């Protein structure tokens, strides 16, 4: 009997250990069943079955897909990808982790080691989410053209660049290497510097991505590179947790090894948005109508508003005052759209909200620039067609034509173009520094524009109301401040920008006052009560005969042992006593 029990215990313990381990190349451990910090999945490249089945997809050209060399190691821990073609072209290799989803309440850490391309013209990317694509068959001659032309890869988020020993070489990324604005370094327009610890050249660099809902942070050799919040609408279109790599440049090689996925944050990454130096004065819900919510700080690098290039930085410069109250965006001699700004985190636009954004504005030249008030944040290729409302033109340069239009991006809203707005008939009040007072009142989705009127001693006067709808916002419901310039040798300056709850230009709100109540404290004599005396009941403890030692049939005991060991998953020593 001892031998039988020993064999059963060994079998149970082995089974328990197997259940506690992660099935590499097989099914990932369930998210809800795992503890924070627990390993959910370890990638095994080259597996022919299981939760992770990577493939080539989203190739820019069929030839590039055919020329990609995929070489996993014998143990599956490492992967080599080589773009062997003579020309550059988009190539993705990856897939989802079956059973692991992203979303507002999901937290993950992905760790791996990456050896980026060595050449200065070579870059590589890693993307942590996945949608549903059609695998590419290199043997196919025409069956995958739809996949090749498929733009759904634009829903992917991650990182892109190389670990060069010097210079700017890295960015947060959306889609096929597109640059994504971050809260620290990545500006959405150019490659940026990386931590000194990550400048390893063609050696392996530790890459860690921590995901908290729609927020993610990238660490390089255990040093934080950047962090950002991705657009929920975009991420939800590809909400499977994935492991995908991206190459574009010709004749480059990427090596990856030891890819592991954990539940929760490994380091407890904290968003710089929590920085107390640049926060809302009061939350929207807590504020009364007419109360100031925020004074915009254009110089802040942390907090609820951090200035970033949203799109295209072609030949443009920004100048910010030391106190952060004034900003100027200037174009050089080259045309091209430049958007500069950010959402104000914590402030959303919906049917019930009421905001006023007040500021002073100055432009130079006809079609000088614009200032807008909403964003789909962050800006991505997939969000390019989202709404971005702004008033564009020449606000107060009296030396040239004064024209204004209300626009979405740079395109006028029908009925509110240059010829409709009649700004040449409005006489703006211009102060000694060349600035005009302006305000947006945002009532639900509709917006009213107010400008200082010289004919009324500078009084804020309604210039135009635009009855926008929820559908026109196209998910761009973040209250924001952004500047836009396009034409060469133009500039726009904005200063003294503040945000209020309510429509404070057109409406005078009473500030609520609350008198503290005065109450005389009651005088009460404390009652005196003799405590009752109660004899404690006496109860004889029940007498229970001890269980008999194990005799005869041991089935019940064995079943109990199996149950306990299975639950604990730990080694247990059991001594069976037999009557002599």
C-alpha positions in Angstrom: 0.0 0.0 0.0 2.9 2.4 0.8 4.2 1.9 -2.8 0.8 2.6 -4.3 0.3 5.8 -2.3 3.8 7.0 -3.2 3.2 6.4 -6.9 -0.1 8.3 -6.7 1.5 11.2 -4.8 4.3 11.5 -7.4 1.8 11.5 -10.2 -0.4 14.1 -8.6 2.6 16.4 -7.8 3.8 16.1 -11.4 0.4 17.0 -12.7 0.1 19.9 -10.3 3.5 21.2 -11.4 2.5 20.9 -15.0 -0.7 22.9 -14.3 1.3 25.6 -12.6 3.8 26.0 -15.5 3.2 27.9 -18.7 2.6 25.8 -21.8 5.1 27.2 -24.1 4.0 27.0 -27.7 0.6 25.8 -26.5 -2.3 27.5 -24.7 -1.6 30.7 -22.8 -2.5 30.8 -19.1 -5.9 32.5 -18.7 -5.7 36.2 -17.7 -8.3 36.0 -15.0 -6.9 32.9 -13.4 -3.3 34.4 -13.1 -1.9 36.5 -10.3 -0.3 39.9 -10.9 3.3 39.3 -12.1 2.7 35.7 -13.2 4.0 34.5 -16.5 1.2 34.0 -18.9 3.0 32.9 -22.0 6.5 32.2 -23.3 6.8 32.4 -27.1 8.3 29.5 -29.0 9.1 30.5 -32.5 8.6 27.9 -35.2 5.8 26.0 -33.4 3.3 24.4 -35.7 0.5 24.4 -33.2 -0.6 26.3 -30.1 -1.7 29.9 -29.1 0.9 31.7 -31.2 1.0 31.0 -34.9 3.0 33.9 -36.6 2.9 34.5 -40.4 3.9 37.1 -43.0 1.3 39.7 -43.6 0.8 43.3 -44.8 3.6 43.1 -47.3 4.0 46.2 -49.4 4.9 44.1 -52.4 4.7 40.4 -53.0 8.4 40.2 -53.8 9.3 41.4 -50.3 7.1 38.8 -48.6 8.8 36.1 -50.7 12.3 37.4 -49.9 11.8 37.5 -46.1 13.9 34.8 -44.5 12.3 33.5 -41.2 14.8 31.4 -39.1 13.7 30.2 -35.6 16.2 28.4 -33.4 15.9 24.7 -32.7 14.5 25.4 -29.2 12.2 28.1 -30.4 13.6 30.7 -28.0 15.2 32.8 -30.8 14.1 34.2 -34.1 16.1 35.7 -37.0 14.3 37.8 -39.7 16.2 38.9 -42.7 14.9 41.2 -45.5 17.1 39.9 -48.2 15.7 41.9 -51.1 17.5 44.5 -53.1 14.8 47.2 -52.5 13.0 48.5 -49.5 9.4 47.4 -48.7 7.0 46.8 -45.9 7.0 43.4 -44.3 5.2 42.2 -41.1 5.8 38.9 -39.4 3.7 38.0 -36.3 0.4 37.0 -34.9 -1.9 37.1 -31.9 -1.6 35.2 -28.6 -4.8 33.3 -28.6 -6.8 33.9 -25.5 -5.1 37.1 -24.3 -7.1 40.3 -25.0 -6.3 44.0 -24.6 -8.8 46.5 -23.1 -9.4 49.2 -20.5 -9.1 46.7 -17.6 -6.1 44.7 -18.9 -2.5 45.0 -17.7 0.5 43.3 -19.3 4.2 43.3 -19.4 6.0 42.0 -22.5 9.8 41.4 -22.1 12.3 40.3 -24.8 15.7 40.9 -26.1 16.1 42.5 -29.6 19.2 43.0 -31.8 18.2 45.8 -34.1 19.7 46.3 -37.6 23.2 47.5 -37.5 23.2 49.8 -40.6 22.3 53.5 -40.1 19.6 53.0 -42.8 18.1 50.0 -41.2 15.3 50.0 -38.6 13.0 47.5 -37.0 9.7 47.6 -35.1 7.8 45.6 -32.5 4.0 45.9 -32.1 2.0 44.5 -29.2 -1.5 44.3 -30.5 -3.1 42.4 -33.3 -6.2 42.2 -35.5 -7.3 39.5 -37.8 -5.4 39.1 -41.0 -5.0 36.6 -43.8 -1.7 34.7 -43.8 0.6 35.2 -46.7 1.4 32.1 -48.8 4.8 32.6 -50.5 3.9 30.0 -53.1 0.8 31.9 -54.2 1.0 33.9 -57.4 -2.2 36.0 -57.0 -4.2 34.8 -54.1 -2.9 37.3 -51.5 -3.3 40.6 -53.3 -6.0 41.7 -50.9 -3.8 41.0 -48.0 -0.9 42.9 -49.6 -3.1 45.9 -50.1 -4.8 45.6 -46.7 -4.3 48.7 -44.5 -5.5 47.2 -41.3 -2.0 47.0 -40.0 -2.4 50.7 -39.3 -4.2 49.7 -36.1 -1.0 48.4 -34.6 1.0 50.1 -31.8 4.5 49.7 -30.6 8.1 51.0 -31.2 10.4 51.4 -34.1 14.1 52.3 -34.7 17.5 51.0 -33.8 19.9 51.1 -30.9 22.5 53.3 -32.6 25.6 54.3 -30.6 24.9 58.0 -31.2 22.3 60.3 -32.7 18.5 60.2 -33.0 17.3 56.8 -33.9 14.0 55.8 -32.2 10.3 56.5 -31.9 7.1 55.2 -30.5 5.2 53.9 -33.4 1.8 53.3 -34.9 1.2 51.3 -38.1 4.1 50.6 -40.4 6.8 52.6 -38.7 4.8 55.8 -38.4 6.0 58.0 -35.7 3.7 58.4 -32.7 3.8 61.3 -30.2 4.8 60.4 -26.7 4.7 62.2 -23.4 8.5 62.4 -22.9 10.6 62.2 -26.0 8.8 60.9 -29.1 7.3 63.8 -31.0 5.5 62.2 -33.9 7.6 63.8 -36.5 11.3 62.8 -36.2 13.5 60.1 -34.7 14.6 61.0 -31.1 17.4 60.1 -28.7 17.4 56.9 -26.6 18.8 56.3 -23.1 22.6 55.9 -23.0 22.1 52.4 -21.5 20.3 51.4 -24.7 23.1 52.5 -27.1 24.4 49.0 -27.7 24.8 49.0 -31.5 24.3 45.5 -32.9 24.2 43.9 -29.4 21.0 42.7 -27.8 19.0 45.3 -26.0 16.4 44.5 -23.4 13.0 45.7 -24.5 10.1 45.9 -22.1 6.6 47.2 -22.9 4.2 47.8 -20.0 0.5 48.1 -20.9 -2.2 49.5 -18.6 -5.4 49.7 -20.5 -4.8 52.2 -23.3 -1.6 53.5 -21.8 1.7 51.9 -22.6 5.4 52.6 -21.7 8.6 51.4 -23.4 11.8 50.6 -21.5 15.1 50.1 -23.2 17.7 48.2 -21.1 15.5 48.9 -18.1 15.4 52.7 -18.6 12.1 54.4 -19.5 12.2 55.7 -23.1 8.7 57.1 -23.5 5.0 56.5 -22.7 1.7 57.5 -24.3 -2.0 56.8 -24.3 -3.3 55.2 -27.5 -6.6 55.9 -29.1 -9.3 53.4 -27.8 -11.2 53.4 -31.0 -8.1 52.4 -33.0 -6.9 49.8 -30.4 -10.3 48.2 -30.1 -10.1 47.3 -33.8 -7.1 45.1 -33.1 -7.5 44.2 -29.4 -5.7 40.8 -29.4 -2.4 40.8 -27.5 0.2 40.1 -30.2 3.8 39.7 -31.0 4.6 41.2 -34.4 7.9 42.4 -35.9 8.3 44.9 -38.8 11.0 45.4 -41.4 11.2 47.9 -44.2 14.7 48.7 -45.2 16.5 46.5 -47.7 19.1 43.9 -46.7 18.5 44.2 -42.9 18.4 41.7 -40.1 16.5 41.5 -36.8 17.2 39.1 -34.0 14.8 38.4 -31.2 15.0 36.1 -28.2 13.3 35.2 -24.9 9.9 36.7 -25.4 7.8 36.4 -22.3 4.4 37.9 -21.4 3.3 38.6 -17.8 0.1 39.7 -16.2 0.4 43.3 -14.8 3.2 45.8 -14.6 6.7 44.4 -13.6 7.9 47.8 -12.3 4.7 49.6 -11.5 5.2 52.2 -14.2 3.6 55.5 -13.3 2.4 58.0 -15.8 3.9 61.4 -15.8 0.4 62.6 -16.1 0.2 62.2 -12.3 2.7 65.0 -11.9 1.3 67.5 -9.5 2.9 70.6 -11.1 0.6 70.7 -14.1 -2.9 69.6 -13.3 -6.5 70.7 -13.7 -7.4 73.3 -11.1 -10.6 71.4 -10.5 -12.3 68.5 -12.3 -15.2 69.1 -14.6 -17.7 67.3 -12.4 -16.6 69.1 -9.3 -16.5 72.6 -10.8 -19.4 75.0 -10.7 -20.6 76.8 -13.9 -18.2 79.6 -14.6 -15.3 78.2 -12.7 -11.8 78.1 -14.3 -10.7 74.5 -15.0 -7.2 75.0 -16.3 -4.5 77.6 -17.2 -2.6 76.3 -20.2 1.1 75.9 -19.7 2.8 75.6 -23.1 6.2 74.9 -21.5 5.1 71.9 -19.4 6.8 68.6 -20.1 4.6 66.7 -17.5 1.0 66.8 -16.4 -2.3 67.0 -18.1 -1.1 69.1 -21.1 2.2 68.4 -22.7 2.9 70.1 -26.0 3.7 67.7 -28.9 4.0 67.8 -32.7 0.8 66.1 -33.8 1.6 65.8 -37.5 4.4 66.9 -39.9 7.1 69.2 -38.6 8.3 70.3 -42.1 10.4 73.4 -41.8 8.8 74.8 -38.7 9.9 76.1 -35.3 8.2 76.8 -32.0 9.1 79.4 -29.4 7.6 79.2 -25.9 8.0 81.9 -23.2 9.7 80.9 -19.9 6.5 81.1 -17.9 4.7 78.9 -20.5 1.9 81.4 -21.1 2.8 82.2 -24.7 3.7 80.1 -27.8 4.6 81.0 -31.4 4.6 78.5 -34.3 6.5 79.7 -37.3 6.9 78.3 -40.8 10.1 78.8 -42.8 10.4 78.9 -46.6 8.8 75.5 -47.3 5.1 74.8 -47.3 3.6 71.9 -45.3 1.1 71.3 -42.6 2.4 71.4 -39.0 0.1 70.7 -36.1 1.4 71.4 -32.6 -0.5 70.8 -29.4 -2.2 68.2 -27.2 -5.4 67.2 -25.6 -6.1 68.3 -22.1 -6.3 65.1 -20.2 -9.4 64.6 -18.2 -11.6 67.0 -20.3 -14.0 65.4 -22.8 -16.5 66.9 -25.1 -20.0 65.3 -25.2 -23.6 66.4 -25.6 -23.9 67.6 -22.0 -20.6 69.4 -21.5 -20.1 73.2 -21.7 -16.7 74.8 -22.1 -15.2 78.2 -22.8 -11.6 78.4 -24.1 -10.3 82.1 -23.8 -7.0 83.3 -25.3 -5.2 86.0 -27.2 -4.1 85.3 -30.8 -1.9 87.0 -33.4 -1.0 86.0 -37.0 1.3 87.2 -39.7 0.3 87.2 -43.4 -2.7 86.1 -45.2 -3.7 82.6 -44.3 -1.4 82.9 -41.3 -2.5 80.0 -39.2 -5.2 78.6 -36.9 -6.0 77.5 -33.4 -8.2 74.5 -32.7 -10.0 72.9 -29.8 -10.4 69.1 -30.2 -8.4 66.1 -31.1 -8.5 62.4 -31.6 -5.5 61.6 -29.4 -3.0 60.5 -30.1 -2.7 61.3 -33.8 -2.2 58.2 -35.9 -2.4 57.3 -39.5 -5.7 55.5 -38.8 -7.0 58.7 -37.1 -6.0 60.9 -40.0 -9.6 61.4 -41.1 -10.8 62.3 -37.6 -12.1 65.7 -36.8 -9.9 68.6 -35.8 -11.9 71.8 -35.7 -10.2 75.2 -36.0 -10.5 78.8 -37.1 -8.0 79.5 -39.8 -6.7 82.6 -41.6 -5.5 86.0 -40.8 -6.8 87.3 -37.5 -5.3 90.7 -37.1 -2.5 91.5 -39.6 -3.9 94.7 -41.1 -1.3 94.9 -43.8 -2.8 92.0 -45.8 -6.2 90.5 -46.6 -8.1 89.6 -43.4 -9.9 86.2 -44.1 -11.1 83.5 -41.7 -12.7 80.2 -42.3 -13.9 77.5 -39.9 -12.2 74.2 -40.9 -11.8 70.6 -40.2 -8.1 70.1 -40.5 -7.4 72.5 -43.4 -10.7 71.9 -45.2 -13.5 74.5 -44.6 -16.8 73.4 -43.2 -19.5 74.0 -45.8 -21.2 77.3 -45.3 -18.3 78.7 -43.1 -15.6 79.4 -45.7 -13.7 82.6 -46.5 -16.6 84.0 -48.6 -19.2 83.1 -46.0 -17.6 84.4 -42.9 -17.2 88.1 -44.0 -14.2 88.8 -41.7 -13.2 91.7 -43.8 -16.3 93.5 -42.5 -15.4 92.8 -38.9 -13.1 95.2 -37.1 -11.0 93.3 -34.6 -9.6 95.0 -31.5 -5.8 94.8 -31.6 -3.7 95.6 -28.6 -0.3 97.2 -28.5 1.4 93.8 -29.0 -0.7 92.9 -32.0 -3.0 90.4 -30.2 -6.8 90.1 -30.4 -9.0 88.5 -27.7 -10.8 85.4 -28.8 -12.9 82.6 -27.3 -14.5 79.3 -28.2 -17.8 78.5 -26.4 -18.4 74.8 -26.9 -22.0 73.9 -25.9 -22.3 70.2 -26.3 -21.0 69.7 -29.9 -21.9 73.2 -31.2 -19.4 76.0 -31.1 -19.7 79.8 -31.0 -16.7 82.0 -31.8 -16.2 85.4 -30.0 -13.7 88.1 -31.0 -12.7 91.4 -29.5 -14.6 94.1 -31.4 -12.9 97.5 -32.0 -16.3 99.0 -32.8 -17.4 98.1 -29.3 -14.4 99.2 -27.3 -12.8 95.8 -27.5 -16.0 94.0 -26.2 -16.1 90.3 -26.9 -18.7 90.0 -29.8 -20.2 86.9 -31.3 -18.6 86.3 -34.7 -20.2 83.0 -35.8 -22.0 80.0 -34.4 -21.6 76.6 -36.0 -24.2 73.8 -35.1 -21.9 70.8 -35.2 -23.2 67.3 -34.4 -21.7 64.3 -32.6 -21.3 62.5 -36.0 -19.1 65.3 -37.2 -16.6 64.8 -34.4 -15.7 61.3 -35.6 -14.4 60.2 -32.1 -12.4 63.4 -31.7 -13.9 64.2 -28.3 -10.8 65.2 -26.4 -10.8 68.9 -25.5 -7.5 70.2 -26.8 -5.4 73.2 -27.8 -3.5 73.0 -31.0 -1.9 75.4 -33.5 -1.7 74.9 -37.3 0.4 76.5 -40.0 0.8 75.6 -43.6 2.1 78.4 -45.8 5.7 79.5 -46.0 6.9 82.5 -43.9 3.8 82.6 -41.7 3.3 82.4 -37.9 0.7 82.3 -35.2 1.1 83.3 -31.6 -1.2 82.4 -28.7 -1.0 83.5 -25.1 -3.0 83.7 -21.8 -5.1 80.6 -22.7 -7.5 79.4 -20.0 -10.4 76.9 -20.0 -13.7 77.3 -18.0 -16.7 75.2 -17.3 -19.7 76.8 -18.8 -20.3 79.5 -21.4 -18.7 82.4 -19.6 -18.6 84.9 -22.4 -22.3 84.9 -23.2 -23.5 84.0 -19.7 -23.0 85.5 -16.3 -23.0 82.8 -13.7 -23.6 83.3 -10.0 -20.7 82.0 -7.9 -22.2 79.6 -5.4 -21.8 80.6 -1.8 -22.2 78.3 1.2 -22.6 79.7 4.7 -21.2 77.4 7.3 -24.1 76.3 9.6 -24.0 77.4 13.2 -25.4 74.9 15.7 -25.3 75.0 19.5 -23.9 71.9 20.9 -26.6 70.1 23.0 -26.0 69.7 26.7 -26.8 66.2 27.9 -26.2 64.6 31.3 -24.6 61.3 30.9 -27.0 58.5 32.2 -25.7 56.3 35.0 -26.7 52.7 34.7 -25.6 49.8 36.9 -24.2 47.1 34.8 -26.3 43.9 35.1 -24.6 41.0 36.7 -25.0 37.8 34.8 -23.5 34.5 35.6 -21.7 33.0 32.6 -23.4 29.8 31.5 -21.3 26.7 31.9 -21.4 24.2 29.0 -19.6 20.9 29.0 -17.4 20.5 25.9 -18.5 17.6 23.8 -16.5 14.6 23.9 -15.5 13.2 20.5 -13.7 10.0 20.0 -10.6 10.3 17.8 -10.8 8.9 14.4 -9.4 5.5 14.1 -6.1 5.1 12.4 -6.0 4.1 8.8 -7.1 0.5 8.4 -8.4 -1.8 5.7 -9.5 0.1 2.7 -7.5 3.4 2.2 -9.5 4.8 -0.7 -11.0 7.8 1.2 -7.6 8.8 2.5 -6.0 8.6 -0.9 -8.7 10.7 -2.4 -8.2 13.3 0.3 -4.5 13.4 -0.3 -5.0 13.8 -4.1 -7.4 16.7 -3.6 -5.1 18.5 -1.2 -2.0 18.1 -3.3 -3.8 19.1 -6.5 -4.9 22.3 -4.8 -1.6 23.2 -3.3 0.6 22.1 -6.2 3.4 21.5 -3.7 5.4 18.6 -2.4 3.6 16.9 0.5 5.0 14.1 2.8 2.4 11.7 4.0 2.9 9.0 6.6 0.3 6.2 6.7 -0.1 4.5 10.0 -1.3 0.9 10.0 -2.6 -0.9 13.1 -0.4 -3.7 14.2 
